[in-house]
């Protein structure tokens, strides 16, 4: 299981591509996208945190996958106010067929199917109970791995209904 390495923006060049990292800094949104800043250093952010969108210029802890390349970026998994105890940066477990699995996931509806996506971008096709678009604690059994399919036993809503991306049915 992968763990998130706590590091500063100054040391990112020493981290291998695809490494899971935890960073602290100021969050800012601009016309070009969101960034994390520490002093004069900036890191572009891809995506938004799973359960919370930080206010402009908030001091935060943020984690995800570091993408080294011509332009260094962080594929965002989640964030929290700096120093807060939760959420805790933890990747979801690698499931096996037949496993009873509990995950925190954002449920969306695409093409008549329910899709649950975890903070670390693991996606499951959901079978069983129809639920609305929001974040849930989901309990279910893994039926297949290609595609990853979860038969729901229980869905506990954790946040109010959230609007989905344009073009997605609610």
C-alpha positions as CSV (number, residue, x, y, z in Angstrom):
1,X,0.0,0.0,0.0
2,X,1.3,3.4,-0.9
3,X,1.8,6.1,1.7
4,X,2.1,9.9,1.1
5,X,5.5,11.3,1.6
6,X,5.5,14.7,3.4
7,X,7.7,17.1,1.5
8,X,8.2,20.8,0.7
9,X,7.9,22.4,-2.7
10,X,11.6,23.2,-2.7
11,X,12.5,19.5,-2.6
12,X,10.0,18.2,-5.3
13,X,12.7,17.8,-7.9
14,X,14.2,15.0,-5.8
15,X,10.9,13.0,-5.8
16,X,10.3,10.4,-8.5
17,X,7.4,10.8,-11.0
18,X,4.2,9.2,-9.8
19,X,5.1,9.5,-6.1
20,X,2.3,10.1,-3.6
21,X,3.1,13.3,-1.7
22,X,1.7,15.5,1.1
23,X,2.4,19.2,0.9
24,X,1.5,22.3,2.9
25,X,1.0,25.8,1.4
26,X,-1.4,28.5,0.3
27,X,-4.1,27.5,-2.1
28,X,-5.1,29.9,-4.9
29,X,-7.3,29.7,-7.9
30,X,-6.5,31.7,-11.1
31,X,-7.8,31.8,-14.6
32,X,-5.1,29.3,-15.6
33,X,-6.1,26.9,-12.8
34,X,-5.3,26.3,-9.1
35,X,-1.8,26.4,-7.5
36,X,-0.2,25.6,-4.2
37,X,2.4,28.2,-3.1
38,X,5.2,28.2,-0.5
39,X,6.9,31.6,-0.6
40,X,7.9,32.2,-4.2
41,X,7.5,28.5,-5.3
42,X,4.4,27.4,-7.0
43,X,2.9,24.0,-8.0
44,X,0.1,23.6,-10.5
45,X,-2.8,21.5,-9.2
46,X,-4.9,19.1,-11.4
47,X,-8.4,18.6,-10.2
48,X,-10.0,19.6,-6.9
49,X,-9.8,18.0,-3.5
50,X,-12.3,15.1,-2.9
51,X,-14.3,16.4,0.0
52,X,-13.6,20.1,0.3
53,X,-12.7,23.0,-1.9
54,X,-10.4,25.4,0.0
55,X,-11.2,29.1,0.1
56,X,-8.9,31.4,-1.9
57,X,-5.5,31.9,-0.2
58,X,-6.3,29.3,2.6
59,X,-3.3,27.6,4.2
60,X,-3.8,23.9,3.5
61,X,-2.4,20.4,3.6
62,X,-3.0,18.8,0.2
63,X,-2.0,15.4,-1.2
64,X,-2.0,13.5,-4.4
65,X,0.3,12.1,-7.1
66,X,3.3,14.2,-8.2
67,X,3.6,14.4,-12.0
68,X,7.1,15.3,-13.0
69,X,7.4,16.5,-16.6
70,X,7.9,19.7,-18.6
71,X,5.5,21.3,-16.2
72,X,5.4,19.8,-12.7
73,X,1.8,19.2,-11.4
74,X,0.0,17.5,-8.5
75,X,-2.9,15.2,-9.4
76,X,-5.0,16.1,-6.4
77,X,-6.6,13.5,-4.2
78,X,-7.8,15.5,-1.2
79,X,-7.0,18.4,1.2
80,X,-7.8,19.8,4.6
81,X,-7.2,23.0,6.5
82,X,-3.6,23.1,7.6
83,X,-3.1,21.3,10.9
84,X,-6.6,19.7,10.9
85,X,-6.8,16.1,12.0
86,X,-9.0,14.9,9.1
87,X,-9.4,13.8,6.5
88,X,-6.3,11.6,6.8
89,X,-4.2,11.0,3.6
90,X,-4.7,7.3,3.0
91,X,-5.0,5.5,-0.4
92,X,-7.8,3.1,-0.8
93,X,-7.2,-0.6,-0.6
94,X,-6.5,-2.8,-3.7
95,X,-9.7,-4.9,-3.8
96,X,-10.0,-8.6,-4.7
97,X,-13.0,-10.3,-6.1
98,X,-15.3,-11.4,-3.3
99,X,-14.0,-8.8,-0.8
100,X,-16.4,-6.9,1.4
101,X,-15.2,-3.4,0.9
102,X,-15.9,-0.1,2.7
103,X,-14.9,3.1,0.8
104,X,-15.6,6.8,0.9
105,X,-16.6,7.7,-2.6
106,X,-18.3,10.4,-4.7
107,X,-21.2,8.9,-6.6
108,X,-22.1,10.3,-10.0
109,X,-24.4,9.0,-12.7
110,X,-23.0,8.6,-16.2
111,X,-24.9,7.0,-19.1
112,X,-27.5,5.5,-16.8
113,X,-24.8,3.9,-14.6
114,X,-23.7,4.8,-11.0
115,X,-20.0,5.4,-10.7
116,X,-18.3,5.7,-7.3
117,X,-14.9,7.5,-7.3
118,X,-12.6,7.5,-4.3
119,X,-10.3,10.4,-3.3
120,X,-7.3,8.6,-5.0
121,X,-9.3,8.3,-8.3
122,X,-10.1,4.5,-7.9
123,X,-13.5,4.1,-9.7
124,X,-16.2,1.4,-9.2
125,X,-19.3,0.6,-11.1
126,X,-22.1,0.4,-8.5
127,X,-24.9,-2.2,-8.7
128,X,-27.9,-2.4,-6.4
129,X,-29.5,0.5,-4.6
130,X,-29.9,3.7,-6.6
131,X,-28.3,6.6,-4.8
132,X,-28.1,10.3,-5.6
133,X,-25.0,12.3,-6.5
134,X,-23.0,13.0,-3.4
135,X,-20.2,11.6,-1.1
136,X,-21.0,8.3,0.6
137,X,-19.5,5.7,2.9
138,X,-20.2,2.7,0.7
139,X,-20.2,-0.9,1.9
140,X,-20.4,-3.6,-0.8
141,X,-18.9,-6.7,-2.3
142,X,-16.4,-6.6,-5.1
143,X,-17.9,-8.6,-8.0
144,X,-15.4,-8.0,-10.8
145,X,-12.1,-6.1,-11.3
146,X,-12.5,-5.4,-15.0
147,X,-14.3,-3.1,-14.7
148,X,-14.2,-2.8,-10.9
149,X,-17.7,-3.5,-9.8
150,X,-19.2,-3.2,-6.3
151,X,-22.6,-4.6,-5.3
152,X,-23.9,-2.1,-2.7
153,X,-25.0,-3.4,0.7
154,X,-25.2,0.0,2.3
155,X,-24.7,3.7,1.3
156,X,-24.4,6.2,4.1
157,X,-24.6,9.8,2.8
158,X,-21.8,12.0,4.2
159,X,-22.3,15.3,2.4
160,X,-25.3,17.1,1.0
161,X,-26.2,16.6,-2.7
162,X,-23.5,18.1,-4.9
163,X,-24.0,19.2,-8.5
164,X,-22.0,17.1,-11.0
165,X,-20.0,18.3,-14.0
166,X,-21.9,19.8,-17.0
167,X,-23.5,17.1,-19.2
168,X,-23.8,14.6,-16.3
169,X,-27.2,13.6,-15.2
170,X,-28.0,14.0,-11.5
